[in-house]
Amino acid sequence: MGRVIVLGSSGAVPSEKQDTTHLLVHEGDRTVLVDCGNNPIVRIKQAGIPLNSITDIVLTHFHPDHVSGFSMLLMGMWLLGRDTPITVHGLESTISRAKKMMELFEWNNWPNFYPVFFHRLPEEEMSVVFEAKRLRVYSSPVKHLIPTIGLRFEFPGLNKVMAYSCDTEPCAQVGRLAAGADILFHEASGESVGHSSAEQAGNIAKNAGVKTLYLIHYYPDNNPEDLRLAAKSAFEGQVEIARDLMDVPVE
């Protein structure tokens, strides 16, 4: 059984109950952390996931609510004794800035640091993040304020698909990432440049033939029921509101 764990569900401003949006996806021998808002170590531990089980990190774009905890995560795993490699995936613009951030901390001087590999993704639709026996991950550029990727997770042994829009205006790329998906996590921070409303998320889910829509990256002062009803006005399928530490089985 695969798992998607919502570590944070808030938009860029967190609250006492909602951390900024980041996810864990697990299947087989791969555990993928999507983004590093704030310090993800706390939420990962609350979710009961061993830090050393994380094999991959995907940084969707270089905005603070998605990468500000990256250096804290790498340092924390080192201080806790990690010695196994980890791979960081992202667009060239994201990876280059993440590396610069680490260089400011002079991480090359931290003794006995575990291997960190950087995988630069092209700004092309359905680029391969990685393809493992039980989990395949693809990225596509979406329409945000800076270069940003959405993601498609395929679970071949389960014949299931999960997609994640990341921060984006409604765009055809998200529809194609989510085509026929069992689960779509779509942002709902509100209609504006680079973002989408809950109703727009519902339209994407409808047109993509999604089974269940999870609204995420909404603001803590939003009324969850209002968001759900707005999405339902466009989408007849199941609509859920993502919440911190929600564990969504993929089976």
Secondary structure, DSSP 8 states (H G I E B T S, - for coil): -EEEEEEE-B-SS--SS--BSEEEEEETTEEEEE---S-HHHHHHHTT--GGG--EEE-----HHHHTTHHHHHHHHHHTT--S-EEEEEEHHHHHHHHHHHHHTTGGGSTT---EEEEEE-SSTTEEEEE-SS-EEEEEE--SSSS-EEEEEEETTTTEEEEE--S--S-HHHHHHTTT-SEEEEE-S-SBTTB--HHHHHHHHHHHT-SEEEEESB-TTS-HHHHHHHHHTT--SEEEE--TT-EEEE-
